[in-house]
Amino acid sequence: MAAANDTKLNSAVFCLTGIPGHEDIHLWISIPISLIYAISIMGNAVILYIIKTDPSLHEPMYIFLSILAITDLGLSVATLPTILRVFLFNSREISLNACFTQLFFIHSLSFIESSVLLLMAFDRFIAICNPLRYSTILTLPRIAKMGLVFVLRGVAVVLPVPFLLKRYQYCRTNVLSHSYCMHQEVMKMACSDIRVNSIYGLFIIVSTVGLDSLLIFLSYVMILKTVLGIASYTESLRALNTCVSHLCAILLFYIPMIGLSVTHRFAEHTSPLLQILLGYIYLLVPPVMNPIMYSVKSKHLRAKLIKLFVK
């Protein structure tokens, strides 16, 4: 009986899905997706290169931006193989172990990105609310320690997930609604009781994304309170202008993520197409837009980019 169960587990596969009902234009859809991946990888790599090679950019804000770029690169690399394979070659099958590995990287990198956005909010909070102590609070050793703690948190909370999923039996070919693997979907395909995974998944979301978003909100409440206390309208506007890129990054990351989580929780009441579109926005848009936004809004970074490409 145990041998039969092992055979079922090992032979089971998941079938990934592109955009149902539009399989005939998958090849055309792959062109903009490939372009998005190319811009995302090149943009984040250029940001990293400029920050690494220019000592004048070795400041907390740009160090946090470089960590964000590394996280976005990781997300792009984690999802690129399966998404392009589905749209270019209609190769939809993925083994259980490959699926578990992919969802581990997608979720851990997503939680790390949430932490990086929190660190960037803390950076803006110190820069605006306590500028005289900025350089003494955000020292390089302290930044390294905070970054390491949040990276370890993102890995540690997701590490049990693949092992919990591996305990279940998957006794048939299961069709996923995305062209990549996510925990919320994979656990529903098990032929077992999934209450442990469901409770643990909710705990992860609350303790990472929920806590980070609450602290980011509180940071901006304090920033707004400080800015409104500045007598000069020009100075107030200048202070808020330094937060525009970060606010856009927050909205681009949290809105699709929360929307995707809600649609998975209430899948029977939502349109499948909406769920699919939110999934692609969540994983494709932030990595491609973050380097563009920061390059446009940061005067120093923009100048270095122009100089690099003109040269």
Secondary structure, 3 states (H helix, E strand, C coil): CHHHHHHHHHHCEEECCCCCCCHHHHHHHHHHHHHHHHHHHHHHHHHHHHHHHCHHHCCHHHHHHHHHHHHHHHHHHHHHHHHHHHHHHCCCEEEHHHHHHHHHHHHHHHHHHHHHHHHHHHHHHHHHHCHHHHHHHCCHHHHHHHHHHHHHHHHHHHCHHHHHHHCCCCCCCEECCCCCCCHHHHHHHCCCCCHHHHHHHHHHHHHHHHHHHHHHHHHHHHHHHHHHCCCCHHHHHHHHHCCHHHHHHHHHHHHHHHHHHHHHHCHHHCCHHHHHHHHHHHHHHHHHHHHHHHHHHCHHHHHHHHHHHHC
